[in-house]
Amino acid sequence: MTQTRFIFSGSTGVEAVYGTIRPDAKAKPVFNAVEKGWNISHFDLSYNGSTVYIADSYNYPSELFLELKGQPEKKRLTNSNPLLADIEFAKQEVIRYKAKDGLEIEGILIRPLHEQSGKKYPLITIVHGGPEAHFNNGWLTGYSNPGQTGAAQGYAVFYPNYRGSTGRGLKFELTSQGDPAGKEFDDVVDGVDYLIGTGLVDATKVGVTGGSYGGYATGWFATRYTDRFAAAVMFVGISDNVSKWGTTDIPNEEYLVHARKWVYEDYDFFLKRSPIYYAGQCKTPLLIMAGKDDPRVHPSQSMELYRHVKSRTQTPVELVLYPGEGHGNASSTARYDYNLRLIAWFDKYLKGLDKGKS
């Protein structure tokens, strides 16, 4: 008689896991990996019992692996970017630190390439969206996430999995509910303080970026925590929780998984948890970018924060809207343009480099 089993993929903290478990859960899950250092993100089973996997690592984006039935050795089928074998990558490591209330927070740090002992470096902090999401300790470089490219240009790059992130069970995921922009974002600042305390990071050269809910965090840090951040790049981010409810395609999500109350039940609460409320004190140079056709976080959210900072302060602020793009850039042209603008902004305000001038 064949024993039924469930096959699953998921995460334990920052590590991706893949394994099997019996339906009665009497036995602990059996975890597998394609190779040491690789994270399985997707899998599929064939009719004959073989398995294919998509996996990534710190120095390779997604690749395809095959495991034939009865043969535990997994064969790598693709090498999509052979040139990566000749590239030197910066050290990527998992860090853990205590929030102010004692909760342990995990994050991932990519150290500057060719790091010099005793030298302090500028920091790019990347805040994930969701907030029901998290960063795995794998490939972390993309058009909106500087990652290894930032490290190669002399930045430390920090990916915090603040409270409310996935990967650590339901209890941890619920710790941010009812407190948008509260302790969840304080966890990010605590992580920055931890890295400053190690001697790696220059406290006067801390930058922040993120998209969607991470864009909300970026706007919050540029206004509410403006004394802590020297540059910010906000992408498809929330700036006004009151108007956001009336312009998004997911109006119920804020109630169901974030604030746990409706915006019309407490307008004052939602306004005071919005970056526009603190925009008048913004001293952080802020680059705001968004898709012009975003149904999730309407571009008016970007327009509002731009208008507030531009009208109420002398702080450098720019607004870029991408025609035809939604909640994240899909075209290669828009992605390339976004990446160039992001790096140039941090180079200018964290390193003092202005590539627009001779």
C-alpha positions as CSV (number, residue, x, y, z in Angstrom):
1,M,0.0,0.0,0.0
2,T,1.4,3.4,-1.0
3,Q,1.7,5.9,1.8
4,T,0.2,9.3,1.1
5,R,2.5,12.3,1.6
6,F,2.4,16.0,1.0
7,I,5.2,17.7,-0.9
8,F,5.7,21.4,-0.1
9,S,8.0,24.4,-0.5
10,G,8.3,27.2,1.9
11,S,10.8,29.1,4.1
12,T,12.2,28.8,7.6
13,G,13.4,32.3,8.4
14,V,15.6,33.4,5.5
15,E,16.2,29.9,4.2
16,A,14.0,28.4,1.5
17,V,12.9,24.8,2.3
18,Y,11.5,21.9,0.2
19,G,10.3,18.7,1.7
20,T,7.7,16.0,2.4
21,I,5.4,15.3,5.3
22,R,2.8,12.7,6.1
23,P,-0.8,13.9,6.4
24,D,-1.1,12.8,10.0
25,A,2.0,15.0,10.8
26,K,3.2,12.4,13.2
27,A,6.7,12.5,11.6
28,K,8.8,15.6,11.2
29,P,9.1,17.0,7.7
30,V,12.0,15.6,5.6
31,F,13.8,18.5,4.0
32,N,15.7,18.4,0.8
33,A,17.8,20.7,-1.3
34,V,19.1,20.6,-4.8
35,E,22.6,21.6,-3.7
36,K,24.1,23.3,-0.7
37,G,23.6,27.0,-0.9
38,W,20.6,26.8,-3.4
39,N,17.1,27.8,-2.5
40,I,14.2,26.0,-4.2
41,S,11.4,28.4,-5.2
42,H,9.2,26.2,-7.4
43,F,8.8,22.5,-8.2
44,D,6.7,20.3,-10.3
45,L,6.2,16.5,-10.4
46,S,6.0,14.4,-13.6
47,Y,3.6,11.5,-14.1
48,N,6.5,9.0,-13.7
49,G,7.7,10.4,-10.3
50,S,10.5,12.6,-11.4
51,T,10.8,16.2,-10.1
52,V,11.9,19.4,-11.6
53,Y,13.0,22.4,-9.5
54,I,13.7,26.1,-10.0
55,A,16.3,27.3,-7.5
56,D,18.6,30.2,-7.0
57,S,21.6,31.2,-4.9
58,Y,23.4,34.3,-3.9
59,N,25.5,34.3,-7.1
60,Y,23.0,32.7,-9.6
61,P,19.4,33.7,-10.4
62,S,16.9,31.0,-11.2
63,E,18.2,27.8,-12.7
64,L,16.4,24.5,-13.5
65,F,17.2,21.2,-11.8
66,L,16.0,17.6,-12.4
67,E,15.7,14.7,-10.0
68,L,14.8,11.4,-11.6
69,K,12.6,8.9,-9.7
70,G,14.7,6.7,-7.5
71,Q,17.9,8.8,-8.1
72,P,18.4,11.3,-5.2
73,E,21.1,13.1,-7.1
74,K,19.7,16.3,-8.7
75,K,21.1,17.4,-12.1
76,R,21.4,21.0,-13.0
77,L,19.9,21.5,-16.5
78,T,20.5,25.1,-17.2
79,N,23.2,27.7,-17.0
80,S,21.4,30.8,-18.0
81,N,24.2,33.2,-17.2
82,P,27.5,31.5,-17.8
83,L,29.4,34.8,-17.5
84,L,28.5,34.9,-13.8
85,A,31.1,32.2,-13.1
86,D,33.8,34.8,-13.9
87,I,32.4,37.5,-11.7
88,E,33.5,38.2,-8.1
89,F,30.6,38.5,-5.8
90,A,30.5,40.3,-2.4
91,K,30.0,38.4,0.8
92,Q,26.3,37.8,1.6
93,E,25.4,36.8,5.2
94,V,22.4,36.4,7.5
95,I,22.3,38.7,10.5
96,R,20.1,38.7,13.6
97,Y,19.6,41.6,15.9
98,K,17.2,42.6,18.7
99,A,14.5,45.2,18.3
100,K,14.0,47.7,21.0
101,D,11.3,45.5,22.6
102,G,13.6,42.5,22.6
103,L,12.1,40.7,19.5
104,E,14.7,39.0,17.4
105,I,14.7,40.2,13.8
106,E,16.4,38.5,10.9
107,G,17.9,40.2,7.9
108,I,20.4,39.7,5.1
109,L,23.5,41.8,4.6
110,I,25.6,42.1,1.4
111,R,28.9,43.5,2.5
112,P,30.8,45.9,0.2
113,L,33.0,44.2,-2.4
114,H,36.7,44.4,-1.4
115,E,35.7,45.7,2.0
116,Q,38.5,47.3,3.9
117,S,38.8,46.7,7.7
118,G,37.9,49.7,9.8
119,K,36.3,51.6,6.9
120,K,32.7,52.9,7.2
121,Y,30.5,52.5,4.2
122,P,27.3,54.0,2.9
123,L,24.3,51.8,3.3
124,I,21.3,51.0,1.1
125,T,18.4,49.6,3.1
126,I,15.9,47.7,1.0
127,V,12.4,47.2,2.5
128,H,10.3,44.4,1.1
129,G,6.6,44.9,0.2
130,G,3.6,43.0,1.4
131,P,4.2,43.2,4.3
132,E,3.3,39.5,4.1
133,A,6.6,38.6,2.3
134,H,10.2,38.2,3.2
135,F,13.7,38.0,1.7
136,N,15.3,34.6,1.3
137,N,19.1,34.2,1.5
138,G,19.5,33.7,-2.3
139,W,19.6,35.9,-5.4
140,L,18.7,39.4,-4.2
141,T,19.7,41.5,-7.1
142,G,17.2,43.1,-9.6
143,Y,16.4,46.3,-11.3
144,S,14.8,47.8,-8.1
145,N,17.1,46.0,-5.7
146,P,20.7,47.0,-6.0
147,G,22.0,43.9,-4.2
148,Q,25.4,42.7,-5.6
149,T,25.6,45.6,-8.0
150,G,25.4,48.1,-5.1
151,A,28.0,46.1,-3.2
152,A,30.3,46.2,-6.2
153,Q,30.0,50.0,-6.1
154,G,31.0,50.3,-2.5
155,Y,27.7,50.1,-0.7
156,A,26.6,47.8,2.1
157,V,23.1,46.5,1.2
158,F,20.7,45.5,4.0
159,Y,17.5,43.5,3.6
160,P,15.5,43.4,6.9
161,N,12.7,40.9,7.5
162,Y,10.8,43.1,9.9
163,R,8.0,41.9,12.1
164,G,5.0,40.8,10.1
165,S,7.2,39.1,7.5
166,T,6.5,35.6,6.4
167,G,8.8,32.7,6.9
168,R,8.6,32.6,10.7
169,G,5.2,31.2,11.4
170,L,1.7,32.7,11.9
171,K,2.4,34.2,15.3
172,F,5.3,36.3,14.0
173,E,3.3,37.3,10.9
174,L,0.5,38.7,13.1
175,T,2.9,40.9,15.2
176,S,2.5,43.8,12.9
177,Q,-1.3,43.9,12.6
178,G,-3.1,46.8,14.0
179,D,0.1,48.9,13.9
180,P,0.9,50.0,10.4
181,A,4.2,52.0,10.2
182,G,4.7,51.3,13.9
183,K,7.0,48.7,15.4
184,E,7.3,47.0,12.0
185,F,9.2,50.0,10.6
186,D,11.0,50.7,13.9
187,D,12.5,47.2,13.4
188,V,14.2,48.5,10.2
189,V,15.7,51.5,12.1
190,D,16.9,49.1,14.8
191,G,18.6,47.1,12.1
192,V,20.4,50.2,10.8
193,D,21.5,51.0,14.3
194,Y,22.8,47.5,14.7
195,L,24.9,47.8,11.5
196,I,26.2,51.2,12.6
197,G,27.2,49.7,15.9
198,T,29.3,47.0,14.2
199,G,31.4,49.8,12.7
200,L,30.5,48.9,9.1
201,V,28.1,51.7,8.3
202,D,28.6,55.5,8.2
203,A,25.6,56.8,10.2
204,T,25.5,60.0,8.0
205,K,25.2,58.0,4.8
206,V,22.2,55.7,5.2
207,G,19.8,55.3,2.3
208,V,16.5,53.5,1.9
209,T,14.4,52.2,-0.9
210,G,11.5,49.8,-1.5
211,G,8.4,49.2,-3.5
212,S,4.7,49.0,-2.6
213,Y,4.6,48.5,1.2
214,G,8.3,48.9,1.0
215,G,7.6,52.2,-0.8
216,Y,5.3,53.1,2.1
217,A,8.2,52.4,4.5
218,T,10.5,54.5,2.3
219,G,8.1,57.5,2.4
220,W,7.8,57.0,6.2
221,F,11.5,57.0,6.7
222,A,12.0,60.1,4.5
223,T,9.5,62.0,6.6
224,R,8.9,60.6,10.0
225,Y,12.5,59.4,10.4
226,T,14.1,62.0,8.2
227,D,17.0,62.7,10.6
228,R,18.1,59.1,10.2
229,F,18.2,58.8,6.4
230,A,20.3,60.8,4.0
231,A,18.6,59.6,0.7
232,A,15.4,57.7,-0.2
233,V,14.0,56.2,-3.4
234,M,10.3,55.4,-3.1
235,F,8.7,53.1,-5.7
236,V,4.9,52.6,-6.2
237,G,4.6,53.5,-2.5
238,I,1.7,54.6,-0.2
239,S,1.9,58.2,1.1
240,D,-1.7,58.8,2.2
241,N,-3.6,55.9,3.8
242,V,-6.9,57.8,3.7
243,S,-7.0,58.4,-0.1
244,K,-5.2,55.1,-0.8
245,W,-8.3,53.2,0.4
246,G,-10.5,55.0,-2.2
247,T,-8.1,54.5,-5.1
248,T,-6.8,50.9,-4.8
249,D,-8.0,47.7,-6.4
250,I,-7.7,45.9,-3.0
251,P,-9.7,48.2,-0.6
252,N,-10.3,45.3,1.9
253,E,-6.7,44.3,2.4
254,E,-5.8,47.1,4.8
255,Y,-8.6,46.0,7.1
256,L,-8.1,42.2,6.7
257,V,-4.3,41.9,7.2
258,H,-2.8,45.2,8.2
259,A,-4.6,47.9,10.3
260,R,-7.6,45.6,11.3
261,K,-10.0,48.6,11.1
262,W,-11.6,50.5,8.3
263,V,-10.2,53.9,7.3
264,Y,-13.6,55.6,7.9
265,E,-13.6,54.3,11.5
266,D,-10.6,56.4,12.4
267,Y,-9.5,58.9,9.9
268,D,-7.1,60.6,12.3
269,F,-5.2,57.3,13.0
270,F,-4.7,56.6,9.3
271,L,-3.7,60.2,8.5
272,K,-1.0,60.1,11.3
273,R,0.3,56.8,9.9
274,S,0.8,58.4,6.5
275,P,4.1,60.0,5.2
276,I,2.2,63.1,4.0
277,Y,1.5,64.0,7.6
278,Y,5.2,64.4,8.3
279,A,6.2,65.8,4.9
280,G,6.7,69.3,6.3
281,Q,9.7,68.1,8.2
282,C,11.3,66.1,5.4
283,K,15.0,66.7,5.0
284,T,15.8,63.5,3.2
285,P,16.4,64.0,-0.6
286,L,13.6,61.9,-2.1
287,L,13.2,60.3,-5.5
288,I,9.6,59.1,-6.1
289,M,8.9,56.7,-9.0
290,A,5.7,54.9,-10.0
291,G,3.8,53.2,-12.8
292,K,1.4,55.6,-14.4
293,D,-1.2,52.8,-14.8
294,D,-0.8,51.2,-11.4
295,P,-4.1,49.8,-10.1
296,R,-2.8,48.7,-6.8
297,V,-1.1,51.9,-5.5
298,H,-2.5,54.6,-7.7
299,P,0.1,57.1,-9.0
300,S,-1.8,59.8,-7.1
301,Q,-0.1,58.5,-4.0
302,S,3.2,59.5,-5.5
303,M,1.8,62.8,-6.7
304,E,0.6,63.6,-3.2
305,L,3.9,63.1,-1.5
306,Y,5.7,65.0,-4.2
307,R,3.4,67.9,-3.9
308,H,3.7,68.0,-0.1
309,V,7.5,67.8,0.0
310,K,7.9,70.2,-2.9
311,S,5.5,72.8,-1.4
312,R,6.4,72.6,2.2
313,T,10.2,72.2,2.2
314,Q,13.3,73.1,0.3
315,T,14.4,69.4,0.2
316,P,15.3,67.9,-3.2
317,V,12.5,65.8,-4.5
318,E,11.8,64.4,-8.0
319,L,8.8,62.5,-9.4
320,V,9.0,60.0,-12.3
321,L,5.9,58.3,-13.7
322,Y,6.4,55.4,-16.2
323,P,3.7,55.3,-19.0
324,G,2.1,51.9,-19.5
325,E,3.6,50.5,-16.3
326,G,1.6,49.1,-13.4
327,H,2.6,47.9,-9.9
328,G,6.3,47.5,-10.8
329,N,8.0,48.0,-14.2
330,A,7.6,45.2,-16.7
331,S,9.5,46.5,-19.8
332,S,13.2,46.3,-20.0
333,T,13.5,49.9,-21.0
334,A,11.6,51.1,-17.9
335,R,13.5,48.8,-15.6
336,Y,16.9,50.0,-17.0
337,D,15.9,53.6,-16.6
338,Y,14.7,52.9,-13.1
339,N,17.9,51.3,-12.0
340,L,20.0,54.1,-13.5
341,R,18.0,56.7,-11.6
342,L,18.1,54.8,-8.4
343,I,21.9,54.3,-8.3
344,A,22.5,57.9,-9.5
345,W,20.3,59.3,-6.6
346,F,22.2,57.3,-4.0
347,D,25.6,58.2,-5.6
348,K,24.7,61.8,-5.4
349,Y,23.3,62.0,-1.9
350,L,25.2,59.3,-0.1
351,K,28.6,59.5,-2.0
352,G,28.4,63.1,-3.1
353,L,28.8,62.2,-6.8
354,D,26.7,64.1,-9.4
355,K,27.0,62.2,-12.7
356,G,24.9,64.8,-14.4
357,K,27.8,67.3,-14.1
358,S,31.2,67.3,-15.7
